[in-house]
Structure formats: structure tokens, C-alpha cells
């Protein structure tokens, strides 16, 4: 429910503030709140090279790439279709978990994965834009949404590795903060409306 409302809210604010600003603003304040919550519960701060390396890689894939691809894709597709495509990430998680952790999918699970892939193809192919012989794949919002889903899937699998070196709640908060920083830089370089406009315009 909350995921669906977030997609609709993002679709509304993206044209006014820009994709990278919206992505970073989704991550950084929430990340600091989560770190504060974890600290109030006595959870330990990350410590050591392996802890910060794993959190930083987690931040790059699950926060920066996921949110950046999501915002870019949502600008070019509908919130409803985008949400369905993003929710394809469990398909990739199931395959990665089987390959990396030996988790069993089973015959029924495998059939469900195949049906899921077919459904995604049927959703995405009609939306891809053709202009004569010019196939504009990178201009497709559906492709960006699919990349976002894969980023989230890889990030989901990474959590088990990250949790070996850090408290998972604390790591989640810090990965949101760290992952939001490249998006702030992109918002400035991209001259997102929120960066070039006046603070008085914010509601």
C-alpha cells in the first residue's frame, strides 16, 4: 500500500523538483532517522573496513542506482505500469538466491517465474518506442524501471553479506545516507529544478 502511494506521490513532484533531487530527498532524511532510531535502541555503529565497504557497495547498488533509475523511469512511464515493473524484482531475487545460496525454487516456483517473465514482456514491449528504423530503448521509461528492479534485487541479496559485518538496521540507515550523496551531486550537475529554483517554492 505504502509503496503504491509513494509511486503516485513521486510522479506528482518529479516535474517540479527533478529526478535526482527527489531520489536523494527520499533517501537522506529517512536514512538519518533510521540511524537515530537504531542508535536509540543501542544497536552498534558500523566499525572496520569490511563493514563500511559492504555498506558503501550496498549503498551504490540498492540506494543510488535503484532510486536514480526509478526516478528516471517514472518520468517516462505511468506510475501504475512503473510500479508493476518495479515489483518484478522478486523474480531476480529468487534466481539469485538459488544460484548463490542454493535455495530451492521447485517446479511450481519455476513455472511462476516463467509466467512472471512473460507478463513483464507483454507489459513492456508495447510501450517501447519505435521511430522508423530508430529503436529508442534508452528513452524507454520501462527499461529504466526494469534496471531499478534489478538494482533492488541485487541489493536484497547483498543484505545477507552486509549483515555479516554490521547491524542490519544501522547498515540500512547508513546505506540510505551514503547512497543519497551521489544523487545530490547528479541533481546539481543536472541542474534539477529544485537546485536552480527558489526555496520559497517548496511546500
Residue pairs with C-beta under 8 A, 6 or more apart in sequence:
3 83
3 87
4 83
7 74
7 79
7 80
7 82
7 83
7 86
8 79
10 22
10 26
10 70
10 71
10 74
10 79
11 74
11 78
11 79
13 22
14 22
14 71
14 74
14 75
15 75
15 193
16 193
16 194
16 201
17 25
17 192
17 193
17 194
18 187
18 190
18 192
18 193
18 194
18 195
19 68
19 71
19 72
19 74
19 75
19 190
19 192
20 68
20 71
20 183
20 184
20 186
20 187
20 190
20 192
21 183
21 184
21 187
21 192
21 193
21 194
21 195
22 71
22 194
23 67
23 68
23 70
23 71
23 180
23 183
23 187
24 67
24 180
24 181
24 183
24 184
24 187
25 180
25 194
26 67
26 180
27 63
27 67
27 176
27 177
27 179
27 180
27 183
28 176
28 177
28 180
28 181
28 184
30 176
31 173
31 174
31 175
31 176
31 177
31 178
31 179
31 180
32 173
32 177
33 173
34 169
34 172
34 173
34 176
35 170
35 173
35 174
35 177
36 173
37 169
37 173
38 167
38 169
38 170
38 173
39 45
39 170
41 169
43 167
43 169
43 170
44 167
44 170
45 170
46 52
46 55
46 165
46 166
46 167
46 170
46 171
46 174
48 165
50 165
51 165
51 166
51 171
54 158
54 161
54 162
54 164
54 165
54 166
54 171
55 162
55 166
55 171
55 174
55 175
55 178
56 175
56 178
57 158
58 155
58 158
58 159
58 162
58 171
58 175
58 179
59 174
59 175
59 176
59 177
59 178
59 179
60 179
60 182
61 151
61 154
61 155
61 158
62 151
62 152
62 154
62 155
62 156
62 158
62 175
62 179
63 155
63 175
63 176
63 178
63 179
63 180
64 179
64 180
64 182
64 183
65 147
65 148
65 151
66 148
66 151
66 152
66 155
67 148
67 179
67 180
67 183
68 182
68 183
68 186
69 144
69 145
69 147
69 148
69 151
70 82
70 86
70 144
70 145
70 148
72 141
72 144
73 82
73 85
73 141
73 142
73 143
73 144
73 145
73 146
73 147
73 148
74 82
74 141
74 145
75 141
76 139
76 140
76 141
76 142
76 144
77 85
77 127
77 140
77 141
77 142
77 145
81 123
81 127
81 142
81 145
82 141
82 142
82 145
84 123
85 120
85 123
85 124
85 142
85 145
85 146
85 149
86 145
86 148
86 149
86 152
87 149
88 116
88 120
88 146
88 149
89 149
89 150
89 152
89 153
89 156
90 153
91 113
91 116
91 117
91 120
91 153
92 149
92 150
92 153
92 154
93 153
93 156
93 157
94 103
94 105
94 109
94 113
95 105
95 113
96 153
96 154
96 157
97 103
97 157
98 104
98 105
100 157
101 160
105 113
120 146
123 142
124 140
124 142
124 143
124 146
127 140
127 141
127 142
128 135
128 136
128 137
128 140
128 142
128 143
129 136
129 139
129 140
130 136
137 143
159 168
162 168
162 171
162 175
163 171
166 174
187 194
187 195
188 195
194 202
